[in-house]
Amino acid sequence: MAYWLMKSEPEVYSIDDFRRDQRTLWTGVRNYQARNFMMADHPTAMKLGDSFIFYHSNAEPSAAVGLGKIHRLSVPDPEQFQKKSEYFEPRATKAKPIWYCAEVEFELRFARPVTLEEMRGEKALAKLELLKRGTRLSIFPMSEAEFQHILRMGSGD
């Protein structure tokens, strides 16, 4: 099993939306490296059953707020075909999509958010990709130790 961090702005799709829906497509990713993580046949891809930290970005405060699991990979992102969507891709066709997404399942909402500032203060998270300058990816892998550390912090213990 691998571990991931996946970002969403709470105004766009929050942990509460995720809890309500229980399962959703992780749409709107428009970075090739992040997209490739959701492609089943790519060497750096997620695997079914992998876990991820759900992270609220561009929030006050930005924070890890819950957990999810990867349910399905290589799903054509339906937003690329919707002309009114900000993620519309005129080059994409149903026969030859450009953008893909993963279907994810809700696992749990943390007892308390783990803020970006708290993470910066944790020695165990010093190498976490999220904390590196210039990191803008919305999806990236993390170590099991990093994942477990954030999980413990979010449990409220």
N, C-alpha and C positions, 0 to 999 in steps of 0.2 A: 504494500500500500504506500502511496505517496501522499503528500500534504501540500495544500495550496492556500493562498490568500486571494480572495476575489473581492474587488471593490465595487460599491454601488453608492451613488448619491442618494441619501434618504428621501429627497423630494421626488426622485425618479422611481426608485424601488427600495423600500425599507425592509428591515428585518421583520417588522409587523406585517407588511404585505406578504413576505415570504412565508411567515407562520400561517397566515390566513390561507394562502394558495396551496401550501404543502409541496407543490412541485411547479417548476416554471422553466422556461427557456431563458438562458443567460444571453440575451440579445444585445445588439448595439456595439459590440466590440469591433473597433475599426483600426486595429493595429495587427499587422501580420504575425508578429511573434506571439502575441496573446491569442490570436485566432488559432495558431498552430498547436497551442497547448490543448485546444478543444477538438483536434482532428485525430481520430482513432488511429490512423495509419502513420502519423508523424512520430519520429523517434523521441521527441521531447513531450509527447502527449500525456494527458491524464489517462487514468484507467478507470473502468467502472468500479464503483465502490470507494474510490479515493475520497478523503475528507477535505473540507476547506473551511477556513475562517471567513466569515462574512464580515466585511469591513465597511463602515459608513465613511465615505470620503467627502471632502468639501462640506463638512458638518461642523456644528459647534457643540461639543468638540468632535473631531474626527476620532473614530474608535472602532475596535473590534467588538462586535455585538452578538455574534452567534456562530452556529455551525451548520454546514450542509454536507451533502454527499453527492457525488457524481453518479447520475442515473443513466445517461445516454450521451454519446458523442457524435460528432460529425453531422449535426442536424443543420440543414440550410437555414440561415437566419431569415425568417419571414419578412423582416423589416426592409431588407434590401429590395424587395419586389413592390413595396407600397409607395407609390409616387408621392404621397403626402407625408411620409415619414422623413425625419431628418437623417435617417440612415439609408435612404433610397440609393441604390447603385444602378445607374442606367446601363452599365455594361453587363449586369447579371441577367441570366435567364434561368428558368426552372431547370432546363437541361444542363446548364453550366453555371451554377452559382459561384459567387466569389467569396462570400462571407458565410462562416459557419458558427454554430454555437453549441453549447452543451445543455442538456436538460438536467436540472439539479433538484434535489429533494431537501426539504427542511429537516433539520435534526433537533436543534434547540436554540433558544434565546439565552444569552448569558444572564446570570443573576445580576451582574453589573457590567457596564461597558468598560473596556480596557482602552484608555485613551492613548493617543499617539505620544503624548508627553510622558505618560507612565512607562510606555514601552522604551522610550529613549533612555530612561533611567535604569533599565534592567540590563545588567552585564550579560545575562544569558541570551539576550536578544541583540547583542552588539553587531552581529553579522546579518541580521534580518534585512532582506532586500528593501522592504518598505522604508527603512531608516537611512538608506544611502541617498546622498545628494543626487538630484537629477532623475531619480526613479519615477517614471510616470506610467509604467505599465499597470493595467487594471487587473491583471492576473499574473501571478508568478508562484513558482514552487517555494516551499520552505522546508526546513528540516523537521524531523519528528520531535526533536528536543524543543525547537522554537514553538511548534504547534502545541505541544503538551504544556509548555510554560504559559502561553497565552490562555490556554484552556483553564489552567489552575487559577490564573489571575481573574478570569471572568466568572469563576464559580463562586466568588465572594468569600472563599475560605481565608 
